[in-house]
């Protein structure tokens, strides 16, 4: 089964960052990058506020890629958070990371960009390629678009500065899911 990228509006805006048309023509590394991402050559080690880190394996060699993405300013973050909170009151799946495609259009109508151009990202890769962006960087963005298709809330997480948690009790209140290791099997069924 092949993985398609950009099946949601969230993934499409990130896909456009690598598949932009230009006067100089298409980037010849794109087919290789797509193949790497489709065939499991990209393993994410971190996707958090402003940072995507991945290991990209091509031809038996693994390269480490770190892409730094500019964060939204406070006004943009607050606007996005208000929109998502309001949506969460009527749509329970929002708490699990599912965001309707319409939110992308709503954000763009308020001049809040979900994805950024490659020129706005800072990327490092330990490969020896002189091409910028390298095939590993492009493969990481393709795989990121696929992950965002699966969990659109990652697109918001990537652009939003995360508030620091005060204590571990606040973390437990964050979601309705708890790790299985926290359930006492002996008392659960009694």
TORFI-158183 format. One record per residue: residue number from 0; residue in one letter; x, y, z of N, C-alpha, C in turn. Coordinates in nm, 4 decimals. Layout:
N
SITE   n res     n.px     n.py     n.pz    ca.px    ca.py    ca.pz     c.px     c.py     c.pz
SITE NUM   a        X        Y        Z        X        Y        Z        X        Y        Z
...
This chain:
190
SITE   n res     n.px     n.py     n.pz    ca.px    ca.py    ca.pz     c.px     c.py     c.pz
SITE   0   x   0.0835  -0.1172   0.0000   0.0000   0.0000   0.0000   0.0884   0.1241   0.0000
SITE   1   x   0.0646   0.2152  -0.0913   0.1433   0.3376  -0.0964   0.0774   0.4441  -0.0116
SITE   2   x   0.1600   0.5234   0.0502   0.1119   0.6329   0.1317   0.0981   0.7551   0.0445
SITE   3   x  -0.0181   0.8155   0.0487  -0.0387   0.9413  -0.0227  -0.0205   1.0552   0.0758
SITE   4   x   0.0264   1.1639   0.0261   0.0494   1.2811   0.1094  -0.0488   1.3897   0.0696
SITE   5   x  -0.0911   1.4671   0.1667  -0.1803   1.5778   0.1375  -0.3238   1.5368   0.1141
SITE   6   x  -0.3715   1.4355   0.1849  -0.5099   1.3930   0.1681  -0.6066   1.4810   0.2481
SITE   7   x  -0.5543   1.5586   0.3414  -0.6350   1.6564   0.4143  -0.5831   1.7955   0.3803
SITE   8   x  -0.6611   1.8959   0.4110  -0.6165   2.0338   0.3888  -0.4923   2.0642   0.4727
SITE   9   x  -0.4838   2.0037   0.5892  -0.3688   2.0239   0.6782  -0.2407   1.9710   0.6132
SITE  10   x  -0.2466   1.8510   0.5603  -0.1307   1.7921   0.4942  -0.0971   1.8619   0.3637
SITE  11   x  -0.2004   1.9051   0.2892  -0.1773   1.9721   0.1610  -0.0974   2.1010   0.1757
SITE  12   x  -0.1248   2.1792   0.2814  -0.0494   2.3045   0.2952   0.0979   2.2766   0.3224
SITE  13   x   0.1274   2.1678   0.3951   0.2675   2.1315   0.4165   0.3288   2.0704   0.2912
SITE  14   x   0.2499   1.9958   0.2167   0.2978   1.9366   0.0920   0.3379   2.0453  -0.0072
SITE  15   x   0.2622   2.1528  -0.0096   0.2931   2.2635  -0.1011   0.4281   2.3281  -0.0713
SITE  16   x   0.4782   2.3138   0.0500   0.6084   2.3743   0.0814   0.7207   2.3100   0.0016
SITE  17   x   0.7065   2.1819  -0.0316   0.8115   2.1155  -0.1095   0.7782   2.1051  -0.2572
SITE  18   x   0.6513   2.1103  -0.2904   0.6124   2.0934  -0.4305   0.5725   2.2247  -0.4969
SITE  19   x   0.6307   2.3324  -0.4511   0.6019   2.4620  -0.5130   0.6590   2.4667  -0.6532
SITE  20   x   0.5872   2.5335  -0.7401   0.6387   2.5530  -0.8748   0.7298   2.6754  -0.8730
SITE  21   x   0.8314   2.6704  -0.9521   0.9235   2.7836  -0.9597   0.9647   2.8047  -1.1043
SITE  22   x   1.0272   2.9159  -1.1302   1.0699   2.9461  -1.2656   1.1855   2.8573  -1.3093
SITE  23   x   1.2588   2.8023  -1.2136   1.3725   2.7178  -1.2480   1.3340   2.5715  -1.2689
SITE  24   x   1.2059   2.5374  -1.2536   1.1619   2.3992  -1.2748   1.1510   2.3217  -1.1458
SITE  25   x   1.1074   2.1982  -1.1575   1.0894   2.1123  -1.0403   1.2229   2.0643  -0.9871
SITE  26   x   1.2258   2.0405  -0.8603   1.3441   1.9899  -0.7936   1.3592   1.8417  -0.8287
SITE  27   x   1.4725   1.8006  -0.8864   1.4900   1.6602  -0.9258   1.4982   1.5637  -0.8079
SITE  28   x   1.5157   1.6145  -0.6860   1.5232   1.5283  -0.5679   1.3849   1.4896  -0.5154
SITE  29   x   1.2782   1.5533  -0.5640   1.1439   1.5267  -0.5112   1.0993   1.3810  -0.5268
SITE  30   x   1.1167   1.3173  -0.6428   1.0735   1.1767  -0.6522   1.1456   1.0854  -0.5522
SITE  31   x   1.2740   1.1068  -0.5330   1.3498   1.0255  -0.4371   1.2996   1.0517  -0.2953
SITE  32   x   1.2754   1.1791  -0.2631   1.2265   1.2149  -0.1297   1.0903   1.1523  -0.1031
SITE  33   x   1.0005   1.1570  -0.2014   0.8683   1.0952  -0.1869   0.8815   0.9448  -0.1630
SITE  34   x   0.9687   0.8810  -0.2393   0.9898   0.7367  -0.2252   1.0417   0.7033  -0.0855
SITE  35   x   1.1370   0.7802  -0.0364   1.1899   0.7571   0.0989   1.0790   0.7675   0.2032
SITE  36   x   0.9966   0.8713   0.1906   0.8888   0.8912   0.2879   0.7836   0.7817   0.2768
SITE  37   x   0.7473   0.7434   0.1554   0.6445   0.6395   0.1343   0.6887   0.5032   0.1853
SITE  38   x   0.8162   0.4729   0.1694   0.8662   0.3399   0.2023   0.9233   0.3279   0.3428
SITE  39   x   0.8893   0.4208   0.4304   0.9315   0.4102   0.5699   1.0754   0.4499   0.5952
SITE  40   x   1.1348   0.5282   0.5068   1.2733   0.5710   0.5263   1.2886   0.6855   0.6245
SITE  41   x   1.1778   0.7394   0.6736   1.1824   0.8530   0.7664   1.1250   0.8097   0.9010
SITE  42   x   1.2041   0.8278   1.0060   1.1596   0.7994   1.1426   1.1710   0.9276   1.2230
SITE  43   x   1.0584   0.9769   1.2737   1.0611   1.0997   1.3527   1.1105   1.0705   1.4929
SITE  44   x   1.1998   1.1565   1.5402   1.2452   1.1469   1.6781   1.1815   1.2549   1.7635
SITE  45   x   1.1309   1.3619   1.6999   1.0640   1.4687   1.7740   0.9824   1.5545   1.6779
SITE  46   x   0.8602   1.5821   1.7171   0.7780   1.6827   1.6501   0.7184   1.7646   1.7637
SITE  47   x   0.7693   1.8845   1.7805   0.7231   1.9689   1.8898   0.7212   2.1137   1.8422
SITE  48   x   0.6928   2.2038   1.9315   0.6822   2.3455   1.8970   0.8082   2.3941   1.8268
SITE  49   x   0.7962   2.4219   1.6980   0.9054   2.4796   1.6217   1.0130   2.3835   1.5749
SITE  50   x   1.0002   2.2542   1.6033   1.1071   2.1604   1.5693   1.0539   2.0279   1.5168
SITE  51   x   1.1152   1.9835   1.4076   1.0911   1.8498   1.3549   1.2279   1.7838   1.3443
SITE  52   x   1.2459   1.6727   1.4128   1.3713   1.5975   1.4061   1.3404   1.4584   1.3525
SITE  53   x   1.4259   1.4111   1.2620   1.4013   1.2805   1.2012   1.5317   1.2133   1.1627
SITE  54   x   1.5244   1.0817   1.1535   1.6315   0.9997   1.0988   1.5831   0.9548   0.9614
SITE  55   x   1.6603   0.9834   0.8570   1.6222   0.9464   0.7212   1.7239   0.8460   0.6697
SITE  56   x   1.6769   0.7273   0.6328   1.7640   0.6217   0.5851   1.7484   0.6079   0.4338
SITE  57   x   1.8604   0.6257   0.3643   1.8631   0.6126   0.2182   1.9876   0.5341   0.1798
SITE  58   x   1.9686   0.4303   0.1003   2.0786   0.3461   0.0523   2.1643   0.2933   0.1677
SITE  59   x   2.0988   0.2533   0.2760   2.1689   0.1939   0.3887   2.2378   0.2925   0.4808
SITE  60   x   2.2300   0.4215   0.4525   2.2951   0.5222   0.5359   2.1878   0.6095   0.6002
SITE  61   x   2.2022   0.6332   0.7309   2.1052   0.7144   0.8039   2.1601   0.8537   0.8278
SITE  62   x   2.0776   0.9527   0.7959   2.1134   1.0934   0.8181   2.0154   1.1539   0.9170
SITE  63   x   2.0665   1.2425   1.0009   1.9836   1.3113   1.0986   1.9454   1.4474   1.0434
SITE  64   x   1.8150   1.4744   1.0417   1.7623   1.5997   0.9900   1.6903   1.6717   1.1036
SITE  65   x   1.7174   1.8013   1.1179   1.6444   1.8850   1.2125   1.5944   2.0059   1.1357
SITE  66   x   1.4630   2.0251   1.1375   1.4003   2.1384   1.0692   1.3396   2.2273   1.1767
SITE  67   x   1.3780   2.3534   1.1760   1.3233   2.4503   1.2698   1.2224   2.5370   1.1957
SITE  68   x   1.1025   2.5436   1.2490   0.9913   2.6144   1.1868   0.9567   2.7359   1.2720
SITE  69   x   0.9360   2.8525   1.2098   0.8981   2.9696   1.2891   0.7628   2.9502   1.3573
SITE  70   x   0.7548   2.9963   1.4802   0.6319   2.9852   1.5576   0.5383   3.1013   1.5261
SITE  71   x   0.4094   3.0805   1.5514   0.3141   3.1893   1.5400   0.3417   3.2902   1.6503
SITE  72   x   0.3071   3.4164   1.6259   0.3188   3.5144   1.7331   0.2031   3.4928   1.8311
SITE  73   x   0.2040   3.5656   1.9420   0.1043   3.5443   2.0477  -0.0382   3.5646   1.9970
SITE  74   x  -0.0602   3.6660   1.9163  -0.1945   3.6920   1.8641  -0.2419   3.5766   1.7764
SITE  75   x  -0.1558   3.5286   1.6886  -0.1915   3.4162   1.6018  -0.2183   3.2899   1.6837
SITE  76   x  -0.1323   3.2623   1.7813  -0.1509   3.1446   1.8672  -0.2815   3.1528   1.9445
SITE  77   x  -0.3097   3.2695   2.0007  -0.4327   3.2863   2.0778  -0.5560   3.2698   1.9901
SITE  78   x  -0.5510   3.3252   1.8688  -0.6635   3.3128   1.7759  -0.6873   3.1667   1.7397
SITE  79   x  -0.5797   3.0944   1.7062  -0.5923   2.9526   1.6719  -0.6459   2.8727   1.7900
SITE  80   x  -0.5955   2.9005   1.9098  -0.6407   2.8280   2.0289  -0.7890   2.8537   2.0554
SITE  81   x  -0.8329   2.9780   2.0411  -0.9756   3.0099   2.0610  -1.0629   2.9359   1.9596
SITE  82   x  -1.0189   2.9333   1.8343  -1.0962   2.8645   1.7301  -1.1086   2.7157   1.7610
SITE  83   x  -0.9992   2.6551   1.8011  -0.9983   2.5111   1.8279  -1.0776   2.4787   1.9541
SITE  84   x  -1.0659   2.5640   2.0578  -1.1459   2.5430   2.1794  -1.2954   2.5503   2.1482
SITE  85   x  -1.3344   2.6511   2.0697  -1.4758   2.6660   2.0330  -1.5237   2.5447   1.9537
SITE  86   x  -1.4404   2.4965   1.8650  -1.4755   2.3790   1.7859  -1.4866   2.2553   1.8741
SITE  87   x  -1.4007   2.2471   1.9749  -1.4010   2.1330   2.0663  -1.5279   2.1211   2.1480
SITE  88   x  -1.6004   2.2316   2.1658  -1.7256   2.2249   2.2422  -1.8360   2.1542   2.1646
SITE  89   x  -1.8251   2.1532   2.0312  -1.9278   2.0887   1.9501  -1.8792   1.9604   1.8829
SITE  90   x  -1.7477   1.9379   1.8820  -1.6911   1.8229   1.8116  -1.5942   1.7515   1.9054
SITE  91   x  -1.6369   1.6397   1.9610  -1.5569   1.5672   2.0602  -1.4241   1.5142   2.0032
SITE  92   x  -1.4175   1.4868   1.8740  -1.2957   1.4305   1.8159  -1.1800   1.5306   1.8148
SITE  93   x  -1.2070   1.6575   1.8387  -1.1007   1.7579   1.8437  -1.0015   1.7249   1.9554
SITE  94   x  -1.0495   1.6694   2.0666  -0.9614   1.6366   2.1784  -0.8633   1.5250   2.1448
SITE  95   x  -0.8894   1.4475   2.0389  -0.7991   1.3392   2.0001  -0.7041   1.3800   1.8872
SITE  96   x  -0.7062   1.5094   1.8494  -0.6148   1.5554   1.7450  -0.6782   1.5691   1.6089
SITE  97   x  -0.8064   1.5330   1.5967  -0.8764   1.5473   1.4690  -0.9267   1.6908   1.4557
SITE  98   x  -0.8881   1.7567   1.3495  -0.9358   1.8924   1.3226  -0.9935   1.8951   1.1822
SITE  99   x  -1.1123   1.9481   1.1665  -1.1724   1.9541   1.0333  -1.0885   2.0391   0.9377
SITE 100   x  -1.0966   2.0062   0.8090  -1.0238   2.0816   0.7073  -1.0664   2.2273   0.7028
SITE 101   x  -1.1897   2.2561   0.7428  -1.2398   2.3934   0.7384  -1.1590   2.4882   0.8268
SITE 102   x  -1.0929   2.4359   0.9293  -1.0137   2.5207   1.0186  -0.8955   2.5820   0.9431
SITE 103   x  -0.8388   2.5084   0.8474  -0.7282   2.5625   0.7675  -0.7746   2.6878   0.6948
SITE 104   x  -0.8902   2.6797   0.6306  -0.9443   2.7953   0.5584  -0.9753   2.9095   0.6547
SITE 105   x  -1.0280   2.8764   0.7723  -1.0582   2.9802   0.8722  -0.9304   3.0498   0.9197
SITE 106   x  -0.8241   2.9729   0.9410  -0.6961   3.0322   0.9810  -0.6409   3.1207   0.8697
SITE 107   x  -0.6435   3.0697   0.7471  -0.5919   3.1468   0.6345  -0.6721   3.2744   0.6126
SITE 108   x  -0.8022   3.2715   0.6386  -0.8860   3.3916   0.6260  -0.8438   3.4988   0.7271
SITE 109   x  -0.7810   3.4553   0.8356  -0.7315   3.5489   0.9378  -0.5819   3.5768   0.9206
SITE 110   x  -0.5287   3.5441   0.8030  -0.3862   3.5634   0.7703  -0.2928   3.4876   0.8638
SITE 111   x  -0.3354   3.3692   0.9054  -0.2523   3.2811   0.9875  -0.2140   3.1632   0.8992
SITE 112   x  -0.0868   3.1535   0.8661  -0.0410   3.0457   0.7790  -0.0148   2.9192   0.8613
SITE 113   x  -0.0635   2.8082   0.8117  -0.0454   2.6806   0.8809   0.0945   2.6263   0.8545
SITE 114   x   0.1390   2.6340   0.7301   0.2723   2.5868   0.6915   0.3551   2.7057   0.6448
SITE 115   x   0.4838   2.6857   0.6387   0.5744   2.7924   0.5956   0.6521   2.7463   0.4727
SITE 116   x   0.7052   2.8418   0.3996   0.7901   2.8088   0.2850   0.9212   2.7499   0.3349
SITE 117   x   0.9837   2.6689   0.2520   1.1127   2.6100   0.2899   1.2156   2.7178   0.3218
SITE 118   x   1.2057   2.8325   0.2550   1.3015   2.9408   0.2790   1.2884   2.9983   0.4198
SITE 119   x   1.1722   2.9791   0.4843   1.1517   3.0281   0.6196   1.1993   2.9286   0.7255
SITE 120   x   1.2241   2.8055   0.6849   1.2702   2.7009   0.7764   1.4223   2.6998   0.7811
SITE 121   x   1.4735   2.6666   0.8957   1.6166   2.6388   0.9091   1.6284   2.4872   0.9171
SITE 122   x   1.7136   2.4310   0.8330   1.7281   2.2859   0.8334   1.8748   2.2485   0.8410
SITE 123   x   1.9011   2.1472   0.9195   2.0357   2.0913   0.9253   2.0263   1.9425   0.8942
SITE 124   x   2.1269   1.8942   0.8252   2.1354   1.7522   0.7930   2.2825   1.7159   0.7935
SITE 125   x   2.3142   1.5988   0.8474   2.4548   1.5589   0.8542   2.5021   1.4842   0.7293
SITE 126   x   2.4255   1.4933   0.6193   2.4691   1.4300   0.4950   2.5737   1.5177   0.4261
SITE 127   x   2.6339   1.4653   0.3226   2.7397   1.5386   0.2523   2.6891   1.6134   0.1291
SITE 128   x   2.5577   1.6160   0.1099   2.5016   1.6825  -0.0080   2.5244   1.8330  -0.0021
SITE 129   x   2.5498   1.8899  -0.1163   2.5660   2.0353  -0.1246   2.4365   2.1031  -0.1675
SITE 130   x   2.3384   2.0224  -0.2059   2.2091   2.0766  -0.2499   2.1293   2.1234  -0.1274
SITE 131   x   2.0658   2.2383  -0.1428   1.9806   2.2902  -0.0365   1.8427   2.3156  -0.0945
SITE 132   x   1.7402   2.2559  -0.0451   1.7355   2.1538   0.0591   1.7800   2.0178   0.0048
SITE 133   x   1.8362   1.9383   0.0932   1.8819   1.8059   0.0519   1.7629   1.7093   0.0457
SITE 134   x   1.7850   1.5942  -0.0125   1.6790   1.4938  -0.0285   1.6260   1.4484   0.1073
SITE 135   x   1.7106   1.4477   0.2112   1.6685   1.4048   0.3447   1.5715   1.5072   0.4059
SITE 136   x   1.6021   1.6333   0.3860   1.5148   1.7415   0.4331   1.3786   1.7302   0.3640
SITE 137   x   1.3793   1.7113   0.2324   1.2546   1.6989   0.1570   1.1750   1.5760   0.2001
SITE 138   x   1.2438   1.4639   0.2224   1.1761   1.3415   0.2668   1.1115   1.3626   0.4039
SITE 139   x   1.1785   1.4353   0.4923   1.1220   1.4629   0.6244   0.9949   1.5471   0.6129
SITE 140   x   0.9929   1.6437   0.5211   0.8734   1.7262   0.5024   0.7596   1.6432   0.4416
SITE 141   x   0.7909   1.5566   0.3451   0.6882   1.4672   0.2904   0.6284   1.3801   0.4016
SITE 142   x   0.7137   1.3197   0.4815   0.6656   1.2341   0.5902   0.5874   1.3159   0.6927
SITE 143   x   0.6303   1.4394   0.7161   0.5580   1.5278   0.8075   0.4173   1.5548   0.7541
SITE 144   x   0.4046   1.5799   0.6250   0.2725   1.6025   0.5651   0.1839   1.4797   0.5868
SITE 145   x   0.2415   1.3602   0.5744   0.1659   1.2376   0.5988   0.1221   1.2243   0.7437
SITE 146   x   0.2122   1.2570   0.8362   0.1774   1.2516   0.9791   0.0705   1.3538   1.0138
SITE 147   x   0.0794   1.4727   0.9529  -0.0205   1.5768   0.9775  -0.1547   1.5348   0.9190
SITE 148   x  -0.1549   1.4633   0.8072  -0.2796   1.4083   0.7535  -0.3454   1.3159   0.8566
SITE 149   x  -0.2648   1.2359   0.9251  -0.3159   1.1418   1.0248  -0.3610   1.2123   1.1519
SITE 150   x  -0.2881   1.3160   1.1914  -0.3180   1.3891   1.3149  -0.3008   1.5387   1.2908
SITE 151   x  -0.4049   1.6053   1.2406  -0.3947   1.7467   1.2045  -0.3498   1.8385   1.3180
SITE 152   x  -0.3758   1.8013   1.4424  -0.3346   1.8857   1.5554  -0.1831   1.9045   1.5599
SITE 153   x  -0.1062   1.8140   1.4969   0.0397   1.8313   1.4918   0.0786   1.9600   1.4201
SITE 154   x   0.0002   1.9996   1.3208   0.0286   2.1232   1.2481   0.0192   2.2433   1.3416
SITE 155   x  -0.0763   2.2387   1.4316  -0.0928   2.3474   1.5287   0.0176   2.3398   1.6334
SITE 156   x   0.0464   2.2200   1.6818   0.1539   2.2008   1.7801   0.2866   2.2522   1.7272
SITE 157   x   0.3134   2.2265   1.6012   0.4396   2.2661   1.5393   0.4572   2.4172   1.5351
SITE 158   x   0.3491   2.4913   1.5231   0.3575   2.6367   1.5089   0.3308   2.7136   1.6382
SITE 159   x   0.2907   2.6433   1.7460   0.2503   2.7093   1.8694   0.3525   2.6894   1.9800
SITE 160   x   0.3897   2.7988   2.0450   0.4784   2.7901   2.1606   0.4029   2.7203   2.2723
SITE 161   x   0.4634   2.6180   2.3281   0.3974   2.5390   2.4314   0.4149   2.6039   2.5677
SITE 162   x   0.3054   2.6134   2.6407   0.3113   2.6648   2.7774   0.3746   2.5587   2.8658
SITE 163   x   0.4521   2.6018   2.9617   0.5161   2.5079   3.0533   0.4158   2.4614   3.1565
SITE 164   x   0.4189   2.3331   3.1853   0.3307   2.2754   3.2864   0.3880   2.3018   3.4239
SITE 165   x   0.2992   2.3330   3.5191   0.3447   2.3624   3.6542   0.3750   2.2369   3.7335
SITE 166   x   0.2949   2.1346   3.7150   0.3174   2.0115   3.7906   0.2618   1.8925   3.7136
SITE 167   x   0.2884   1.7744   3.7645   0.2447   1.6548   3.6946   0.0930   1.6370   3.7004
SITE 168   x   0.0262   1.6948   3.7993  -0.1194   1.6849   3.8066  -0.1827   1.7567   3.6882
SITE 169   x  -0.1233   1.8668   3.6450  -0.1757   1.9408   3.5298  -0.1646   1.8567   3.4038
SITE 170   x  -0.0607   1.7757   3.3925  -0.0442   1.6889   3.2754  -0.1554   1.5847   3.2697
SITE 171   x  -0.1939   1.5298   3.3860  -0.2974   1.4273   3.3877  -0.4321   1.4845   3.3468
SITE 172   x  -0.4565   1.6142   3.3772  -0.5824   1.6772   3.3405  -0.5882   1.7087   3.1925
SITE 173   x  -0.4764   1.7035   3.1223  -0.4665   1.7434   2.9830  -0.5600   1.6661   2.8917
SITE 174   x  -0.5723   1.5381   2.9067  -0.6548   1.4598   2.8150  -0.7344   1.3560   2.8896
SITE 175   x  -0.8204   1.2886   2.8154  -0.9026   1.1874   2.8782  -0.8399   1.0500   2.8702
SITE 176   x  -0.7239   1.0368   2.8060  -0.6554   0.9089   2.7922  -0.5508   0.8947   2.9012
SITE 177   x  -0.5353   0.7728   2.9514  -0.4289   0.7464   3.0478  -0.3497   0.6257   2.9990
SITE 178   x  -0.2205   0.6221   3.0301  -0.1404   0.5068   2.9891  -0.1877   0.3793   3.0603
SITE 179   x  -0.1816   0.2666   2.9912  -0.2246   0.1393   3.0500  -0.1446   0.1028   3.1740
SITE 180   x  -0.0175   0.1429   3.1772   0.0670   0.1074   3.2920   0.0164   0.1707   3.4228
SITE 181   x  -0.0708   0.2735   3.4113  -0.1245   0.3385   3.5301  -0.2499   0.2700   3.5826
SITE 182   x  -0.2975   0.1669   3.5126  -0.4184   0.0959   3.5549  -0.3778  -0.0300   3.6307
SITE 183   x  -0.4324  -0.0458   3.7486  -0.4089  -0.1651   3.8294  -0.5076  -0.2705   3.7820
SITE 184   x  -0.4583  -0.3724   3.7103  -0.5451  -0.4749   3.6524  -0.6226  -0.5503   3.7593
SITE 185   x  -0.5633  -0.5670   3.8765  -0.6318  -0.6407   3.9843  -0.7552  -0.5693   4.0345
SITE 186   x  -0.7505  -0.4404   4.0463  -0.8651  -0.3678   4.0990  -0.9550  -0.3107   3.9888
SITE 187   x  -0.9102  -0.3138   3.8668  -0.9888  -0.2548   3.7581  -1.1207  -0.3273   3.7340
SITE 188   x  -1.1169  -0.4607   3.7393  -1.2356  -0.5399   3.7096  -1.3203  -0.5713   3.8327
SITE 189   x  -1.2812  -0.5272   3.9482  -1.3587  -0.5566   4.0711  -1.4639  -0.4539   4.0964
